[in-house]
Amino acid sequence: MKTIFTLLFAVATFVVVSPPSYAADQPNIMVFLVDDMGMMDTSVPFLTDDAGNPKRYPLNDYYRTPGMERLAAQGVRFNQFYAMSVCSPTRVSIMTGQNAARHRTTNWINPRQDNRGTNGAPDWNWTGLKEGDVTLPGLLRGQGYTTIHVGKGHFGPTGYEGAEPLNLGFDVNVAGAAFGAPGSYYAEKNYGAATKRAHHAVPGLEQYHGSDTFLTEALTIEAKKRVTETVQADKPFYLYFSHYAVHAPFDSDPRFADHYKDSGKPANAQAFATLIEGMDKSLGDMLDHFEELGVAENTLIFFLGDNGSDAPLGHQHAVACAEPLRGKKGAHYDGGMRVPLIAAWAKRNPDNVHQQTLKIRAGAIQHQVASVEDLFPTLMQFTATKVPQNHVVDGSPLQALLTGEPDAKRPQQFLMHYPHGPHRSNYFTVWRDGDWKVIYHALPETKTSGGHIQFADGNYELFNLADDPFESTNLAKSRPEVLKQMMQGMIAALQQHDAVYPIDDSGNAVVPQLP
C-alpha cells in the first residue's frame, strides 16, 4: 500500500499541458540549492589540470550524479564559486544580493536562541530577513512571476517574520520553516514528528506520513505539482527549490544504498552519498518535468551548494571530505567555501529568444571568481527588474561569465566574515583578491566543536592559490609585503560593508589589524 500511495502522488504530477503563451515574455527560473554540498561531492569534475581541462579525483568516482552531468553538459560550471561557510548567511545573500558582512546574518540561525557565541558579535543579525525587506522573490513577484519556495528556509528564527517564507516574497511555501536540519528524512517517522527531534519536523508534508516516500522525493513531487499549476495558469515561475539534503542527520536513502555498501567507507559516509544521489535524481526529475510541460527551453537553472561539504570523512581543517581541497563546512579554507555552480537552460535551443539574450556556453568551465551574492543582480538584469535605489547590491551580474569566457574587467574578490564562536572555525575573516587569499583570526587560540585549535603563525594565514591551490603552505611570514597589502584590502572591504566584529573579554570590538 505504501508503494501504491507514493506512485499515485508521483503520477499525479505528470500533467501534460500545451506550451504556455507567455513564452516570449518572461523566462522561468529555478534556483536549485543543495544544503552542505561542496564542490567535490559529485561525479562531475569541477577542478581542472594546468591546461584547464577537467581533472577527476577519487571523490568524483565515489559519488553518482548523472543529473548534474546532464546539466553540466548543456551549461557552464564554475570552479571558483564561493558561498559563505555556513548556511543562513548564504541563503540571505541569495535573497538580497548582499555579502553577509553587510546584511549581518553572519552565522547559521539557531531557531530557538541567539547563537552569536562566546565573544561573538553582539549586534549581528540573528533575526534574519523580515517582512518588507527587498528580496529576489519579492521583486520577481512584482514582475508577474509566481514565486515558489520548496524545502529548507532557515531565513529567520521561530516566532520571527523570517521563519515564514510567505513573508519574504514567496507566493507558495512548501516545507520551509525556521530550522535548517530535518528531524528525519523518513516518512515512516513523519519526517521527524515521530522522533525526539520533533522540533525539527518538516511541516506541510503530512499527506506522505507513514508512507515510504523519502523526504527528497516528497519535496520533488510537491515542486512538480506547483510548477504544473503555475504553467497551467499561464504564468512564469521562480522556483527556489532548496533541498534539506544533504544536511545531517545522515539517513540513508534506501533507493541508493546498494550503490555504496561495498565502498569500504563508514556507514555515515555511505548514507551521505545516498543523499547526494537522491538529490541528483530530483534534479533529473525536474529537468524531465520541464520538458513534459513544454517549458524546458524557457527555463533557466542555477544549481549550487550553500556552503562547503559536510561529508563525514574527516576533520574540518584537514584534507579529507573535500579532497584535494582543504577544509569542510564551517572552515576558513576553500573546502568550506567553494561550492558547485552550474548554470544552464533546461533544454538548449539557440533559436529561443531568451537563450539568445542570455547565452550560456555548453560544456564550459568558468575559472573566474564569483559568489552567491551574484545571483541576485544576474536575475534582476536578465528579467529587466528594477532594484529599489536604497537597496545596496554587493554582487555583480554573471552574464559575461556565463559565456565561458573570462571577463578582464571583473574584480576577482570575495569576502567571508565570521565574527562568531565557538564553532568549527572561530572569529575569522577571509579576503580573496586575485590569486592571493588571506585569513585573519581575530582570536587565534580558541575552543572549537572539534577540540582546541591553535594557529602556529598567530593571527594570519596567507596563500597563493595559483601556486598552492590546496592551501598547504602559509606564506604570512615569508611574504610580509603581500600580507600587508592583502590585510589593507580586507580592512577596507569590511569598512565598506559596515561589518560587525567579535568582542574581547572586556567587551571591545576586535577589529582586524595590519601585521
Beta strands, then each sheet from edge to edge (+ up, - down):
strand 1: 28-34
strand 2: 75-78
strand 3: 81-82
strand 4: 146-151
strand 5: 172-174
strand 6: 237-243
strand 7: 299-305
strand 8: 341-345
strand 9: 364-366
strand 10: 370-371
strand 11: 413-418
strand 12: 428-433
strand 13: 436-441
strand 14: 445-448
strand 15: 451-454
strand 16: 460-464
sheet 1: 5+ 4+ 6+ 1+ 7+ 8- 2+ 9+
sheet 2: 3+ 10+
sheet 3: 11+ 12- 13+ 16-
sheet 4: 14+ 15-
end
